[in-house]
């Protein structure tokens, strides 16, 4: 039983680290986009982050360079078009399981 708790602790730590990396990547890409740097938009592969507590089992790390690079649903894109940004962030978070900063960065980058 102690091994099972160790495994769960490692999974939780892994999840926290993956979410932190996703948030940092989103912030970095958003900063590049704000600075007008477009050469890096599609240069790195988009890893997936497993989120066992979310309705979806895996969430793509947001790539805020362009809206087509993002893992946004048609509903979220419609919310952005209608300027319902809070709803779009909430929908993105619920669907992907990412933290608030990551979701906000993804939605802001798609605007």
N, C-alpha and C positions, 0 to 999 in steps of 0.2 A: 504493500500500500504506500509506503514511503516513496517508492519509485514512481508511482502514478502521480503523486503530488509534485515531485521534482519535474516530471515531464510537463505537467500543467503550468508550473512556474516558468519553465523554459519557453513554452508556447506563448504565454502571456508576455514575457519579455521580448520574444521575437516579434510579436504583433506590435508592441509599443515601438520597437526600433524601426520596423517597416513603416509604420505610420509617421514616425518622425522623419525618416528619409523622404517619404512621399511629400510631406509638408515642406521640407527644405527644397526638394526639387521643384515643387510648384512655385515657391517664393523666388527661387533663382530664375526659373523660366519667365515668371512675371516681370522680374527686374530686367532681364534681357529684352523682353518685349517692350517695356517702358522706355528702354534706352535705344530701341530701334534695331537691335541685333536680331537678324533673321537667319543667319547662317546656321545657327544651332537648333533651329526649329525641329528638324526631323533627324538629327544626327545620332541620337541615342535610342536604343530600344526601350519600350515601355514595359517595365516589370509589373507583375501583378502582386497585390497584397491580399493574403487570405484573411478574411474577417469572419470567424465562426459565429459571432453573435448577431451579425447583420442578416437580413433576409436573403441577400445575395451572398454566395459563398466566396466570391473573389471580386476585388475592385481594381480597376486599372488606375495606375498612378496618373493624375492629371498632367497634361502637357499643355500649359497655357499659351503656347505660341500662336495657334489658330484654332478657331472653333471646330474645324474638321478633324484636328488632332485630338480633341477632347473626347472623353467617354461620356458625352451628354446624351440623354434620351430626347426624343422629339418633344416630349412634354416639357422638359427643362428648357429646351431651346425656345419653345413657345412662350414660356414664362419670362425668359430673358427679353424676348421681342416685345412682350407686353409690359416690360419694366417691373415685373413682380419678382424682384431679385431675392428678397427674403424667402419667398416660397420656393424659388429655384434652388437656393442654397439648402433649404430644409429637405427638399426632394432628393437632391444629389447626395446629401449626407445619409438619408434614410436608405437610399438604394445601394450606396457603395460602402457605407460604414466608416468613412474617413472622418477626421476631426473637423471642427468648425473652420479653422484657418485654411485647411486644404480645400474644403468645399468652397469657401468664399473666394479663394485664389482661382479656382477652376471657373467659377461663374463670372468673376470679374474679368478674367482673361478672355472669355467668350464674348464679352460685350463689345 
